[in-house]
Amino acid sequence: MPVSTASFSYASAALAFVFLCLPLLTRWRGRPHTRLFAVACAAMVPWSATMIGLAYDAVPAMAAELAELLRDAAWTAVLLAMLGQLRPAGGARRRSSMLVFAVGLYLLLLAVTLAEAALPAGLRFQVTVIGRVGAAVLGMLLVEQLYRNTGTQGRWAIKFACLGLGGIFVYDFYMYSDMLLFRELNRDLWAARGIVNALTVPLLALSLLRSASWTGHFAVSRRMLFHSAALIGSAFYLLAMSSAAYYLRFVGGSWGSLMQLVFLFGASMLLVGVLFSGSFRAWLKVFISKHFYRYNYDYREEWLSFTRTLSHPGPGLGERTIQALAALVESPGGTLWIRRGERCEPVAYWHTAPVTDVEPADSPFCRFIEEKQWVVDLGDPVTGEPVLLPAWLRGFPRAWLVVPLMLHGRLLGFTVLQRPRSAVALNWEVLDLLKVAGTQAASYVAQQEADNALMLARQFDSFNRLSTFVVHDLKNLVAQLSLLTANAEKHRDNPEFQRDMQDTVSYSVQKMKLMLQKLSRTATPEHARPLAVDQLLTGAVALKAAFEPKPVLQVNQPGLRVLADAERLERVLGHLIQNAIEATPRDGRVWVRVDGTPDTVTIEIGDTGQGMSDEFMRERLFKPFDSTKSAGMGIGAFESREYIHELGGRLEVRSAPQQGTTFTVTLPLYRADAIGAAA
């Protein structure tokens, strides 16, 4: 393109911005940001003049670069002001932190421009062009954030300014990217640049006419700032690595190209590793919240994410509860305890090892967090009062916070969170947010517990309906047997009647056995009385003597007694023995061992059978109406655990696939002297 065309292009840009600058200095002086707009428009005049002089080789290259640097910095300042980052009310520390990216970039470009004489020509070209591309990318990011974070009403007034300023930076990005790709400046693109900039003046003027509707309060979301910071940081990193790679190629001689490729590959892999690092992301989020915003959290975004995590359909609410609470403080994992009866049991874990420790609901620790409703910092408690921490909690790996789940003023459970990847200051804002989030999570957990209880009640209701049908069948069988009894005296010598009678009785017996297998509870009331455990187990084992493998009873301490209903306790222990026999091959081994302590009786029922997995024991073993047997109803193990808990004992199980299973029943020891003293 001829030189005269380039001169006309840049002269039109200078003239257009002069005409825009005049009303800014006169009639529009009271409008928002008019001073910065006037400075930026004024900066376009020397920039255009230097570009015209550069076309005739009448201006040094350094002067043109300084003029362009001033022009880009002025428009960047306009965008930052429109985003609200230059308001005096923002605070000096927060204001300087918000400008660090833009200031750092332009200081780098200024240093390269002033020191260009000391740099090799190739390195100077590469650094300068990449810097110009970075300035254009920064401008486009600011324009995008300005438009995205402006309300619907404000966009009507701001959209033409975004189009005009965006057009300036987009054209610069295209021109310098082309220059970086082909290693030379496209003269046509450079010459048309002045007219392109002049065409943005009407857009800016129209937006300034509507500037009375500018709110001046633009909220940049944390998510956008996080991605923008990561992108700008990556751009700085790639710029530095590209310069270092070029230097290696310049000084490396015959090995220069190889060194450059290896260095760039290693630098790229390092960048990808850092960007995918959870610790880096956590640190960047904390840094942005701490230095760029008055509050630590974008509450709208946090609450939407928190609610979305908890309300996700499907199982695993416990894990999602931990995940939602941990996300608020960048914690990498934790464990959830839920109050069930008189103790808090671990029910879910997320990125931590499974635990089995339970905490009594009336322990000093549980009473403390229920009364105070405080989030307990295990490293440095903020309570100001001594907190009796359980022994298991002191040994919990990387334990940091205990977040109570409160529902209607009552402790529903608590979550233990691990220490975060990046240090988080526990101020009033963080603690209050965790308390409110714990209450919200408690409502979801309580709803699930209520749903499970309702489902269990409905299943038992179905079971009771089944009992009605069984009673009906029993009545039919009784009627048949009654008929046989009535006719037996009359047809006692009839061989054919005797054969029919034998078939009917055999059928009735088999039918009743099948019904008894389906029903595990009797209608007779329970009568708790002192029972000799060794005698009870002797009878239970004798009933299984015809089975293979034959169970072996070992009584290490005879004479131990417990207070229980004989029939029901025998049925519970017999069920555990029967399961052990059925799970063990004929050449295996089944044993029953009785031992005791001064306060308890321990019954161990073990086998060398097929065993069970951890998942099965955790999720299905004690779940009612869930059975792996074709004719089973899945209430035997559930009833056994429930009755043992009713007696004040506990049922524990140890098992591994193909290594056998051991059930350990621990019951309170009955002592007549202790009962008399208590009475």
C-alpha positions, 0 to 999 in steps of 0.5 A, a space after each residue: 500500500 502506498 505511503 500516502 494511503 497510510 498517511 491518510 489512514 492515520 491522519 483520519 484516526 488523529 482527526 476523528 479522536 480530536 473531534 471526540 476529545 473536544 466534547 469530552 473537555 467541554 459539554 460532556 465533562 460531567 459524564 462518567 470517566 470523561 477524563 480518562 476517555 479524554 486522555 486516551 483520545 489525546 494519546 491517539 493523536 501523537 500515536 497517529 503522528 508517529 505512525 505517519 512519521 514512521 511511514 516516511 522514516 522520519 521518526 525513530 522506531 523507539 518513539 513509535 513504540 513508546 507512543 503505541 505503548 502509551 496508547 494501549 495503556 490509556 485504553 486499558 486504564 479506561 477499561 479498568 476504570 469502567 470495571 470499577 478498579 480505579 475507584 478510590 473507595 476500593 482501598 489502596 491494597 486491593 486497588 494495587 492488587 487488581 492492577 498488578 497484571 496490567 501494570 506488570 505487562 506494560 512495565 515489561 513492554 516498557 523495559 524491552 522498549 528502552 533496552 532494545 539496543 542491548 538485545 539481539 535483533 531476533 530476540 527483540 523482535 520476538 519479545 516485542 511482538 509477543 508483548 503486543 499480542 499479550 496487550 491485545 489479549 489483556 484488552 479483549 479480556 477486559 472488554 469481555 469481563 466488562 460486558 459479561 458482568 454488566 446487568 441487562 439494563 446497563 448493557 444498553 449503555 455500555 455495548 457500543 463502548 465494548 464494540 469500539 474498544 474491542 474492535 481496537 484490540 481485536 485488530 491489534 491482535 490479528 495484525 501482531 499474530 500475523 506478524 508473529 506467524 510470518 516474521 514480518 509486518 504486513 504493510 497493508 494491515 498496518 496501513 489500514 489500522 488508522 482507518 479501523 481505529 477511526 471507525 470506532 469513534 462513532 461507537 465510542 461517541 454513541 456510548 458516551 451519549 448514553 453514559 448517564 445510564 452507566 452504573 459505575 458498579 460492575 461486579 467481576 465474578 470470581 470464576 471469570 477472574 480466576 480463569 483470566 488470572 490463569 490465562 494471563 499468568 500462562 501468557 507471561 510464563 510462555 512469553 518468558 519461556 519463549 524468550 529463554 528458548 530463543 536465547 538457547 537457540 542463539 547461544 547453542 550453536 549446532 545444538 541450539 535447535 535441539 536445546 530449544 525444542 527440548 526446553 519448550 517441551 519441558 516448559 509446556 509440560 511444567 505449565 500443564 502440570 501446574 494448571 492441573 494441580 489442585 494445590 495451585 488452583 486452591 492457592 489462586 482462588 484464596 489469593 484472588 478472594 483475599 486481595 481482589 474482593 471485600 468478602 471471601 466468597 461470591 455467596 450467590 455462586 457458592 450457594 448455587 454450587 452447594 445446593 446443586 451438589 447436595 440435590 444431585 439425584 442418586 445415592 451417595 448423599 453422605 459423600 456429596 455432603 462432605 464434598 460440598 462442605 469441603 469445597 467451601 474451604 478448599 479441603 481435600 477430604 473428610 468423613 461424615 458421622 450421623 447420630 443414630 440412637 445414642 451414638 454417632 456412627 461414621 456413614 460416609 467418607 470422601 478422599 479419606 480412609 474408611 473409619 469405624 470409630 463411633 462417638 457416644 451422643 452424650 459424650 462431652 465432645 458431642 454435648 459441647 458442639 451441640 450446645 455451642 454450635 461452633 465450628 471447632 478448629 482442631 489445630 487452634 480452637 477458637 472456642 476459648 474453652 477446653 474441649 475434650 477431644 476423643 482419642 480417635 479424633 486426635 489420631 484422625 489424619 490431617 484433621 482440621 475442622 469439625 463442622 456440626 450438622 444442626 437441625 432444630 437446635 439438635 446435633 444430627 451429626 458432624 463432619 471432620 474435614 482435612 487440612 486444605 491444600 492452601 492456607 485458609 484464614 478462619 475468620 468470622 466470614 468462613 466460620 459463619 458460612 460453614 455453620 449455615 452450610 452445616 445446617 443446610 446439609 443437616 436438612 438434606 441428611 435428615 430428609 434422607 434418614 426420614 425417607 429411609 425410615 419410611 421405606 423400612 416401615 413400608 417394607 415391614 408393612 409389606 412383610 406384615 401383609 405377607 404374614 396375613 397370607 401365611 396365616 390364610 395358608 396355615 388355616 387351609 393346612 389345618 383344615 386339611 389335617 383336621 379332615 384327615 383326623 376326622 376320617 382316620 378312625 373310619 378308614 384306618 384299614 384302607 391302604 389307599 387312604 393311608 397312602 393319601 394321608 401320608 402324602 398330605 401330611 408330608 406336603 403339609 410339613 414341607 409347606 409349614 417349614 417353608 412358611 416358617 423360613 419366611 417368618 422369623 418373628 413369633 407372636 408370643 411375648 418376650 420374657 427376659 430372664 437370666 440365661 446360661 450362655 454355654 447351655 444355650 449354645 450347647 442346645 443351638 449347636 446340637 440342633 445343627 449336629 446333622 449338618 456338615 461341617 459340624 460346628 464345634 463349641 468351645 467354652 473358655 469360661 463356663 457359667 456366664 449368664 446374660 439377661 435375654 429372651 431364651 427363644 429369641 436369643 437362641 434364634 439369633 445365635 442359631 441364625 448366625 451358626 446356620 449362615 456360617 455352615 451354609 457359607 462353608 464347604 463340607 471340608 471346612 471348619 465352623 466354630 463357636 467360642 465363648 469367653 468373658 470379661 468382668 463386664 461382658 460376655 463374648 460369643 465368637 462364631 467363625 468359619 473358613 468359608 467364602 467370606 464377604 467383601 468390605 462393600 457387601 458388609 458395609 452396604 448390604 449385610 445388615 440391610 433388611 429385605 436384601 438377600 443373596 439367597 434365592 429363598 431368603 428374605 434378608 431380615 436374619 442379619 438385620 434382626 440379629 443386630 437389632 436384638 443384640 443392640 436392644 440387649 445393650 450389646 454390639 455385633 461386629 463382623 470381620 471377613 475377607 473374600 475366600 478367607 472366612 467370616 467371624 461374627 463377634 457378639 458382645 453382651 452385658 454380663 448378668 450378675 445378680 449381686 449387681 442387680 440387687 445393689 442397683 435395686 
